Amino acid sequence: MSRGAAFFDLDKTLIAGSSGMQFARVATRQGIVSRRQLASWGFEHLRYRLRGTTDERTAEVLRVARDLISGVPAKTIERMGPEVMAAILPRVYPQMLAEVHAHQDAGRPTFIVSAAGNDVVESLAAVLGMEGGIGTRYEVDSEGNFSGRLDGPFVYGPGKVEAMAACAGRHQIDLADSYAYSDSLSDLPMLRAVGHPVAVNPDPPLAAIAREEGWQTMRFERLGRRLAAVAFTLLATLAGIGASRVAAHRKPAPSRLRIRS
């Protein structure tokens, strides 16, 4: 028999801010992302925290990300996983984790559905005790390196509905009896695909639609907290760039000093 489930967007819904920014910081330390690119994404993240994003900006970020990982061994990205997860976990909203547990207690399986990389999404879902994670997959070539192409749909906008429908088929889930949580207008297809849409700290366009449709709305992130998070993100980005520069320019001590030490 079919049953309902609960699907959670990741960035700015299940967690504060962007999981991609946490990945980018770790990738910079690994030499995959340049300091200049990290700074560019850092300022884009500030805009994202305050105003949300657009389809055009999202498509551009995806294009740059695909170019950056092209030729990178999949094993390298896999080994970054624990460090990325350590950066993301403290950003999980307690209120949303409580929602996850409430659905599980009611007998509904819970899933993360996100445009973020599938490895990150699946890992976070496993750590949080959720039933599954659905993210964007990137193709790996015969030599074990990323090709720069997608391996399946981009799990964004209509792509999320496609991923949810496939998941529903595998797990005998009735989407009409399911819940979906998101903060952004870009996830309107995802929210309309279920019987119980929930707007979480919604951006203004989504908030207006939620009011018109009578959807449940959760609000717990205040402007002051958001501005504080933006300031922290800016400082962390600048500090990370500075630390990388120091490490790059630091000269090793003379051999006799190293021997004495």
C-alpha positions as a Markdown table, in Angstrom:
| # | Residue | x | y | z |
|---|---|---|---|---|
| 1 | Met | 0.0 | 0.0 | 0.0 |
| 2 | Ser | 1.2 | 3.5 | -0.7 |
| 3 | Arg | 1.9 | 6.0 | 2.1 |
| 4 | Gly | 2.9 | 9.6 | 2.5 |
| 5 | Ala | 6.5 | 10.9 | 2.9 |
| 6 | Ala | 8.2 | 14.1 | 3.7 |
| 7 | Phe | 10.6 | 15.8 | 1.3 |
| 8 | Phe | 13.0 | 18.5 | 2.5 |
| 9 | Asp | 14.9 | 21.0 | 0.5 |
| 10 | Leu | 18.4 | 21.4 | 1.9 |
| 11 | Asp | 19.9 | 25.0 | 1.6 |
| 12 | Lys | 18.1 | 27.6 | 3.7 |
| 13 | Thr | 15.4 | 25.0 | 4.6 |
| 14 | Leu | 17.0 | 22.1 | 6.5 |
| 15 | Ile | 20.2 | 24.1 | 7.1 |
| 16 | Ala | 21.1 | 27.8 | 7.4 |
| 17 | Gly | 22.8 | 29.1 | 4.3 |
| 18 | Ser | 24.3 | 27.1 | 1.5 |
| 19 | Ser | 25.9 | 23.6 | 1.7 |
| 20 | Gly | 27.8 | 24.5 | -1.5 |
| 21 | Met | 29.6 | 27.3 | 0.3 |
| 22 | Gln | 30.9 | 24.8 | 2.9 |
| 23 | Phe | 32.0 | 22.4 | 0.2 |
| 24 | Ala | 33.8 | 25.3 | -1.6 |
| 25 | Arg | 35.8 | 26.2 | 1.5 |
| 26 | Val | 37.0 | 22.6 | 1.8 |
| 27 | Ala | 37.7 | 22.4 | -1.9 |
| 28 | Thr | 39.8 | 25.6 | -1.7 |
| 29 | Arg | 42.0 | 24.0 | 1.0 |
| 30 | Gln | 42.4 | 21.0 | -1.3 |
| 31 | Gly | 43.5 | 23.3 | -4.2 |
| 32 | Ile | 40.4 | 22.5 | -6.3 |
| 33 | Val | 38.8 | 25.9 | -6.0 |
| 34 | Ser | 40.9 | 29.1 | -6.3 |
| 35 | Arg | 40.9 | 31.8 | -3.6 |
| 36 | Arg | 39.5 | 34.2 | -6.2 |
| 37 | Gln | 36.6 | 31.9 | -7.0 |
| 38 | Leu | 35.9 | 31.3 | -3.3 |
| 39 | Ala | 35.7 | 35.0 | -2.7 |
| 40 | Ser | 33.3 | 35.4 | -5.7 |
| 41 | Trp | 31.1 | 32.6 | -4.3 |
| 42 | Gly | 31.4 | 34.1 | -0.8 |
| 43 | Phe | 29.8 | 37.3 | -1.9 |
| 44 | Glu | 27.2 | 35.4 | -3.9 |
| 45 | His | 26.4 | 33.5 | -0.8 |
| 46 | Leu | 25.8 | 36.8 | 1.1 |
| 47 | Arg | 23.3 | 37.8 | -1.6 |
| 48 | Tyr | 21.7 | 34.4 | -1.4 |
| 49 | Arg | 21.2 | 34.6 | 2.4 |
| 50 | Leu | 19.6 | 38.0 | 2.1 |
| 51 | Arg | 17.6 | 37.8 | -1.1 |
| 52 | Gly | 17.6 | 34.3 | -2.4 |
| 53 | Thr | 18.8 | 33.3 | -5.8 |
| 54 | Thr | 17.6 | 33.2 | -9.4 |
| 55 | Asp | 17.5 | 30.5 | -12.1 |
| 56 | Glu | 20.2 | 32.3 | -14.0 |
| 57 | Arg | 22.6 | 32.6 | -11.1 |
| 58 | Thr | 22.0 | 28.9 | -10.2 |
| 59 | Ala | 22.7 | 27.8 | -13.7 |
| 60 | Glu | 25.9 | 29.9 | -13.8 |
| 61 | Val | 27.1 | 28.4 | -10.4 |
| 62 | Leu | 26.4 | 24.9 | -11.8 |
| 63 | Arg | 28.4 | 25.6 | -15.0 |
| 64 | Val | 31.4 | 26.9 | -13.0 |
| 65 | Ala | 31.2 | 23.9 | -10.6 |
| 66 | Arg | 31.2 | 21.4 | -13.5 |
| 67 | Asp | 34.2 | 23.1 | -15.0 |
| 68 | Leu | 36.1 | 23.1 | -11.8 |
| 69 | Ile | 35.6 | 19.4 | -11.0 |
| 70 | Ser | 36.2 | 18.3 | -14.6 |
| 71 | Gly | 39.2 | 15.9 | -14.4 |
| 72 | Val | 39.3 | 15.8 | -10.6 |
| 73 | Pro | 39.5 | 12.2 | -9.3 |
| 74 | Ala | 36.2 | 11.1 | -7.7 |
| 75 | Lys | 38.2 | 9.7 | -4.8 |
| 76 | Thr | 39.5 | 13.2 | -4.0 |
| 77 | Ile | 36.0 | 14.5 | -3.6 |
| 78 | Glu | 34.9 | 11.4 | -1.6 |
| 79 | Arg | 37.7 | 12.0 | 0.9 |
| 80 | Met | 36.6 | 15.6 | 1.5 |
| 81 | Gly | 33.2 | 14.2 | 2.7 |
| 82 | Pro | 33.9 | 14.1 | 6.5 |
| 83 | Glu | 35.3 | 17.7 | 6.5 |
| 84 | Val | 32.3 | 19.0 | 4.5 |
| 85 | Met | 29.9 | 17.2 | 6.8 |
| 86 | Ala | 31.6 | 18.6 | 9.9 |
| 87 | Ala | 31.0 | 22.1 | 8.4 |
| 88 | Ile | 27.3 | 21.4 | 7.5 |
| 89 | Leu | 26.0 | 19.6 | 10.6 |
| 90 | Pro | 26.2 | 22.6 | 13.0 |
| 91 | Arg | 24.0 | 24.6 | 10.5 |
| 92 | Val | 21.1 | 22.2 | 10.7 |
| 93 | Tyr | 18.0 | 24.0 | 12.1 |
| 94 | Pro | 16.8 | 22.3 | 15.3 |
| 95 | Gln | 13.2 | 23.2 | 14.3 |
| 96 | Met | 13.6 | 21.3 | 11.1 |
| 97 | Leu | 15.2 | 18.3 | 12.7 |
| 98 | Ala | 12.2 | 18.2 | 15.0 |
| 99 | Glu | 10.0 | 18.1 | 11.9 |
| 100 | Val | 11.9 | 15.2 | 10.5 |
| 101 | His | 11.5 | 13.3 | 13.7 |
| 102 | Ala | 7.8 | 14.1 | 13.9 |
| 103 | His | 7.2 | 12.7 | 10.4 |
| 104 | Gln | 9.2 | 9.6 | 11.2 |
| 105 | Asp | 7.2 | 9.1 | 14.4 |
| 106 | Ala | 4.1 | 9.3 | 12.3 |
| 107 | Gly | 5.3 | 6.5 | 10.1 |
| 108 | Arg | 6.4 | 8.7 | 7.1 |
| 109 | Pro | 9.8 | 8.2 | 5.5 |
| 110 | Thr | 11.9 | 11.4 | 5.1 |
| 111 | Phe | 14.1 | 12.5 | 2.3 |
| 112 | Ile | 16.4 | 15.4 | 1.4 |
| 113 | Val | 15.9 | 16.6 | -2.2 |
| 114 | Ser | 18.5 | 19.1 | -3.3 |
| 115 | Ala | 20.5 | 20.5 | -6.2 |
| 116 | Ala | 23.7 | 19.9 | -4.1 |
| 117 | Gly | 25.9 | 17.0 | -5.0 |
| 118 | Asn | 24.4 | 13.6 | -4.4 |
| 119 | Asp | 27.3 | 12.4 | -2.1 |
| 120 | Val | 26.8 | 15.4 | 0.3 |
| 121 | Val | 23.0 | 14.9 | 0.3 |
| 122 | Glu | 23.1 | 11.2 | 0.8 |
| 123 | Ser | 25.7 | 11.5 | 3.6 |
| 124 | Leu | 23.8 | 14.2 | 5.5 |
| 125 | Ala | 20.5 | 12.2 | 5.2 |
| 126 | Ala | 22.3 | 9.1 | 6.7 |
| 127 | Val | 23.8 | 11.1 | 9.5 |
| 128 | Leu | 20.4 | 12.6 | 10.4 |
| 129 | Gly | 18.8 | 9.2 | 10.3 |
| 130 | Met | 16.6 | 10.0 | 7.3 |
| 131 | Glu | 15.5 | 7.4 | 4.9 |
| 132 | Gly | 17.3 | 8.8 | 1.9 |
| 133 | Gly | 18.9 | 11.7 | 0.0 |
| 134 | Ile | 18.5 | 12.7 | -3.6 |
| 135 | Gly | 21.0 | 15.1 | -5.1 |
| 136 | Thr | 22.6 | 16.0 | -8.4 |
| 137 | Arg | 24.9 | 13.3 | -9.7 |
| 138 | Tyr | 28.0 | 14.0 | -11.7 |
| 139 | Glu | 29.4 | 11.6 | -14.3 |
| 140 | Val | 32.6 | 9.7 | -13.5 |
| 141 | Asp | 34.7 | 8.5 | -16.5 |
| 142 | Ser | 36.4 | 5.1 | -17.0 |
| 143 | Glu | 39.5 | 6.4 | -15.2 |
| 144 | Gly | 37.7 | 7.4 | -12.1 |
| 145 | Asn | 37.7 | 11.2 | -12.8 |
| 146 | Phe | 34.7 | 13.6 | -13.1 |
| 147 | Ser | 33.9 | 14.3 | -16.7 |
| 148 | Gly | 32.2 | 17.6 | -16.1 |
| 149 | Arg | 28.8 | 16.2 | -17.3 |
| 150 | Leu | 25.7 | 15.4 | -15.3 |
| 151 | Asp | 24.7 | 11.8 | -14.6 |
| 152 | Gly | 21.0 | 12.3 | -14.6 |
| 153 | Pro | 18.8 | 15.4 | -14.0 |
| 154 | Phe | 19.8 | 18.6 | -12.4 |
| 155 | Val | 17.8 | 18.3 | -9.1 |
| 156 | Tyr | 16.5 | 21.9 | -9.3 |
| 157 | Gly | 13.1 | 23.3 | -10.1 |
| 158 | Pro | 11.2 | 20.8 | -12.3 |
| 159 | Gly | 14.2 | 18.4 | -11.8 |
| 160 | Lys | 13.2 | 18.0 | -8.2 |
| 161 | Val | 9.7 | 16.8 | -9.1 |
| 162 | Glu | 11.3 | 14.3 | -11.5 |
| 163 | Ala | 13.5 | 13.0 | -8.7 |
| 164 | Met | 10.6 | 12.9 | -6.2 |
| 165 | Ala | 8.4 | 11.0 | -8.7 |
| 166 | Ala | 11.1 | 8.4 | -9.2 |
| 167 | Cys | 11.6 | 8.1 | -5.5 |
| 168 | Ala | 7.9 | 7.7 | -4.9 |
| 169 | Gly | 7.8 | 4.9 | -7.5 |
| 170 | Arg | 10.6 | 3.0 | -5.8 |
| 171 | His | 9.2 | 3.4 | -2.3 |
| 172 | Gln | 5.5 | 3.1 | -3.0 |
| 173 | Ile | 4.9 | 6.7 | -1.9 |
| 174 | Asp | 1.7 | 8.7 | -2.6 |
| 175 | Leu | 2.8 | 12.3 | -3.3 |
| 176 | Ala | -0.8 | 13.5 | -2.8 |
| 177 | Asp | -0.5 | 12.4 | 0.8 |
| 178 | Ser | 3.1 | 13.7 | 1.2 |
| 179 | Tyr | 4.7 | 16.9 | 2.6 |
| 180 | Ala | 7.4 | 19.1 | 1.0 |
| 181 | Tyr | 9.4 | 21.8 | 2.7 |
| 182 | Ser | 11.2 | 24.7 | 1.0 |
| 183 | Asp | 12.1 | 28.4 | 1.4 |
| 184 | Ser | 12.3 | 29.4 | -2.2 |
| 185 | Leu | 10.1 | 30.3 | -5.2 |
| 186 | Ser | 12.4 | 28.1 | -7.4 |
| 187 | Asp | 10.9 | 25.1 | -5.5 |
| 188 | Leu | 7.3 | 25.9 | -6.4 |
| 189 | Pro | 7.1 | 22.8 | -8.6 |
| 190 | Met | 8.3 | 20.7 | -5.7 |
| 191 | Leu | 5.7 | 22.2 | -3.3 |
| 192 | Arg | 2.9 | 21.9 | -5.8 |
| 193 | Ala | 3.7 | 18.2 | -6.4 |
| 194 | Val | 2.6 | 17.2 | -2.9 |
| 195 | Gly | -0.7 | 17.4 | -1.0 |
| 196 | His | 0.9 | 19.3 | 2.0 |
| 197 | Pro | 3.4 | 22.0 | 1.0 |
| 198 | Val | 5.2 | 23.9 | 3.8 |
| 199 | Ala | 7.0 | 27.2 | 3.3 |
| 200 | Val | 10.0 | 27.6 | 5.6 |
| 201 | Asn | 11.3 | 31.1 | 6.2 |
| 202 | Pro | 10.1 | 31.8 | 2.7 |
| 203 | Asp | 11.4 | 34.5 | 0.4 |
| 204 | Pro | 8.8 | 37.2 | -0.4 |
| 205 | Pro | 7.5 | 35.7 | -3.7 |
| 206 | Leu | 6.9 | 32.3 | -2.0 |
| 207 | Ala | 5.5 | 33.9 | 1.1 |
| 208 | Ala | 2.9 | 35.7 | -1.1 |
| 209 | Ile | 1.9 | 32.4 | -2.8 |
| 210 | Ala | 1.7 | 30.6 | 0.5 |
| 211 | Arg | -0.7 | 33.2 | 1.9 |
| 212 | Glu | -2.9 | 33.0 | -1.2 |
| 213 | Glu | -2.9 | 29.2 | -1.2 |
| 214 | Gly | -3.3 | 28.9 | 2.6 |
| 215 | Trp | -0.2 | 26.8 | 2.9 |
| 216 | Gln | 1.5 | 26.1 | 6.3 |
| 217 | Thr | 4.4 | 28.5 | 6.9 |
| 218 | Met | 7.2 | 28.1 | 9.4 |
| 219 | Arg | 9.2 | 31.2 | 10.4 |
| 220 | Phe | 12.0 | 31.1 | 12.9 |
| 221 | Glu | 15.0 | 32.9 | 11.2 |
| 222 | Arg | 14.8 | 36.6 | 12.1 |
| 223 | Leu | 16.5 | 39.3 | 10.1 |
| 224 | Gly | 18.9 | 40.0 | 12.9 |
| 225 | Arg | 20.1 | 36.4 | 13.0 |
| 226 | Arg | 20.3 | 36.4 | 9.2 |
| 227 | Leu | 22.5 | 39.6 | 9.1 |
| 228 | Ala | 24.7 | 38.1 | 11.9 |
| 229 | Ala | 25.1 | 34.9 | 9.8 |
| 230 | Val | 25.9 | 37.0 | 6.7 |
| 231 | Ala | 28.6 | 38.9 | 8.7 |
| 232 | Phe | 30.1 | 35.7 | 10.0 |
| 233 | Thr | 30.1 | 34.2 | 6.5 |
| 234 | Leu | 31.9 | 37.2 | 5.1 |
| 235 | Leu | 34.5 | 37.1 | 7.9 |
| 236 | Ala | 35.0 | 33.4 | 7.6 |
| 237 | Thr | 35.5 | 33.7 | 3.8 |
| 238 | Leu | 38.0 | 36.5 | 4.2 |
| 239 | Ala | 39.8 | 34.6 | 7.0 |
| 240 | Gly | 40.0 | 31.5 | 4.8 |
| 241 | Ile | 41.4 | 33.5 | 1.9 |
| 242 | Gly | 44.0 | 35.1 | 4.2 |
| 243 | Ala | 45.0 | 31.8 | 5.8 |
| 244 | Ser | 45.4 | 30.2 | 2.3 |
| 245 | Arg | 47.7 | 33.1 | 1.3 |
| 246 | Val | 49.8 | 32.8 | 4.4 |
| 247 | Ala | 50.2 | 29.1 | 3.9 |
| 248 | Ala | 51.1 | 29.6 | 0.2 |
| 249 | His | 53.8 | 32.2 | 1.0 |
| 250 | Arg | 55.2 | 30.6 | 4.2 |
| 251 | Lys | 58.7 | 29.4 | 3.6 |
| 252 | Pro | 60.0 | 26.3 | 5.3 |
| 253 | Ala | 62.6 | 26.8 | 8.1 |
| 254 | Pro | 66.2 | 26.1 | 7.3 |
| 255 | Ser | 67.2 | 22.5 | 7.6 |
| 256 | Arg | 69.4 | 23.1 | 10.7 |
| 257 | Leu | 66.5 | 24.7 | 12.6 |
| 258 | Arg | 64.2 | 21.8 | 11.7 |
| 259 | Ile | 66.8 | 19.3 | 12.9 |
| 260 | Arg | 67.2 | 21.1 | 16.2 |
| 261 | Ser | 63.5 | 21.2 | 16.7 |
